[in-house]
Amino acid sequence: MPVPDVSVVVIVYNDAARLPRAVRSVLGQSLRNLEVIVVDDCSTDDTFTAARELTEADPRVRCLRLPFNSGGCGAPRNAGIDAARAPHVMFLDSDDELPYHACKSLLLTAEETAADFVTGEVTRLFEATGTTGLWYPELFEDTRLVEGIRTAPQYFLDALSTNKLYRADFLARHHLRFPEDLHYEDQLFTAQAFTLARAFAVVPWPVYTWRLGDGPAGPSITSSRHEMRHVTDRVTVARRIDDFLERTGNADLRPAKDAKFLRHDLRLYLGDLPFRDRRWSEEFAAAVTPCLDGIAASALDAIPREQRICQYLLQTGRIEEAAECARTLDRPRIAPRHVVRGPAGRTYWGRELPADERAAEALDITAWHLDRQPFTTGPLRHEVTRVEPDGHRLRIGLRTHDPCRILAGPVPVTAELHITAAAAPLAVPVHYTPADGEEHVHTAETDIDLRLVPVGITGFRGRSRPTIVLDRLGLTRTDPLLAPAELPVLRARIAGHTVSVACERHGEGSLELTWERAGLRGRAEAAAPRLAPVRRRADRLGRRLTGPRAKAMACHELHKLPIDDGLVVFEALEGRGYADSPRYIHEELQRRGLPLRAVWSYSGSRASYPPGVQLVRRGSWEYVRTVARARYWVDSHGFPMPFPKRPGTRYLQTWHGQAFKRMGFDIPELRLAGPERQRRHRESVARWDALIAPSDEFERTFVRANGYTGTLLRTGLPRNDPLVRWNDPQQRDRAAATRERLQIPDGHKVLLYAPTFRDGARDSGESIRVDLAELVRGTGEEWTTVVRPHYYEHFTVERELGHALRDGRGFTDLNDLLLASDALLTDYSSVMFDYANLGRPILLYADDYEDYRSSLRGTYYDLHDIAPGPVLSTTGALVRALRDVAAVQEEWADAYARFQARFNPYETGRASKAVVDLFFEGSEGR
């Protein structure tokens, strides 16, 4: 046999059913010259037989059997290391898999970098739901070579041994072996490997598929956190790592290891505290407290304040309070039950002032600025105090802890309890009253008729977690409803269903309702595994009968019916709300009283649409009927391509801003795409009968890039009319109302931060590039920053920043925020062109500009050439600019004027009127 390039050690115990899948994932690798070493930890089922069959089927498979069961993973992995013949070694568990290119890609990287080992991303596959997630994705953003762990100590978090390819001589040279007397042996092994490696390489692609689910042998080690031995083993591993670092002269790495222990190991168990009994919690506290007493101060400072509080409460024996605190971990909108205000303006966790200096330091939450938190993000805590079943009804007692005084402010707040099953939620009003003798605590009683929860025509099977929805001046917030962990499971028969009520045993521990169909339908669902093939065929048939192709065919047939001359279909932001230029065209039509009937499409919430507006869900059958018969289409993005436009329909494309970043066929992704995709894009543009143009630059960039040759309405953008007329009383009132909804403190200026998304990184948070904590520290006493990310983007307000930071996504129409702001901060978003109509300062944060213009989408202009304000690359520079924004505005006045003249020549504040004149009432523009 030739020497293999890679030896993959597959360890197994009592897992005959899944072992072949794991081994096949290795044998099917794109790297063919490898070997598989199956190490059976003395299984008691047919595992060894399955392993022998694999060796007979492929000569690349060898099989070892340990003489007795070791009870862990260390001994079989060590046996595999000893048996490996290749110069590189990997490890695989029998319930997991390797992606197709894992071995080859890791091997090529090892050869290119000469690293002692290569580590890559892990895909976590949750078998119960089929969903996936990535293992610490922030560690695997780029390919890199790390010259020793001191240059990147965060990699101690990468404590798995299975997502790595090791040089065999590196393992041999340092006598690296797994401990065989305890669980979580990976952690000691990888900590030693990271510490001893001269260099290790990192690749950003998944190289291991970690399947999370209980197997034939019962819960996995990582799924058995409830067993106290697993706690003590983790603590033992942590101590052995400490000993190793001390012994090898690497004690300076202790803070990085401690940070990993707190952030990963301890954090897992703290999250379980609300669902453990008193005895377990006391044993847990006794096991971990000695470790906590020796943690480096820098490691403590690096974890969230609420985790530090939870740890302190455990260390001091306040078990119930620790469990209460644990529900707030990583959940900044869940409040503590009680806070106390002390001298010198300090605020502390708990009912009483701290008794000593250590307690005061540990429980101080002054940095959360609870007295200055806004409605949308200030922490609240909604708890169920009791649940009383009465046939088909539930009587629920509620208790809400409100340290930010959100419910008791001068502006009224309405509250509802929402239960969602198969359709729209059941909304039950909640009427709070102040709790007797307790400050900032409110109580309520609700009576819920479960028969009223919409479950659809065919019924519902699934789970629902009721929420509390609050509304203040049109802004809403939705919060979980926490249930007592000891709540007994309650069941009732409701309209052909069995409904169970219990505490959800994961996450924050919300109240959870579960619907199971009863009777014949329930028995049929119980037989679902046997009927799965039939069900899948039925599902495929259903999708064909109700999917886009069927609706497109129906749309063609509906074209045979007469056109509805008075029907206008409006759509903005792909149905996300009542906004953008379509909104202002609609309002102009209403003002004139033309004989036209407007129907708006929506794709999510309907809250932003005014009363009386007819709505239709985007993509529904009613939507198909409406767009097929309408005389006019008006939208800001693009009507779905599967639904053809009939010859008699006139389509007004308003678009949603001017072009700074490349568009249409100027985008490399489209320019280099196949003929079919390019054809679809040309056809989508060809449907436009008229396109609104705000400037000659728009024609030079966007119009040309999309190959549009139809009618141009050179009117300016209707959405900019309110900005041009910002000084009108109506717009001033609108700005004041927005500031009130956002709870902007008196005397504060408003900075609107509106970055655009990054291609290929949607919902990653990558576009929020300003250090918001530094910005708040530097400007929070004078400015309130409103963050309005692109709707493709992910964003949350951190607990410590809520006093000076607002989430602007509750405003569907961006104009609300533009009018209310005193300055704009953006990067490459077209909002800069709109904002210039206000004449207010524009600052540009472009720390990734060179990468954006060269390797991402690319731009039409050099930002520095056209900028109407300073182009900044550090948060410090931004803070300095905001401290004297008047001077910045004066310095950039000439550039601002040139920018405005170049990009907004048609903006007169009457674009809506001009568009209606040209498109609906007069001849088309030229």
Disulfide bonds with the S-S distance in Angstrom:
none
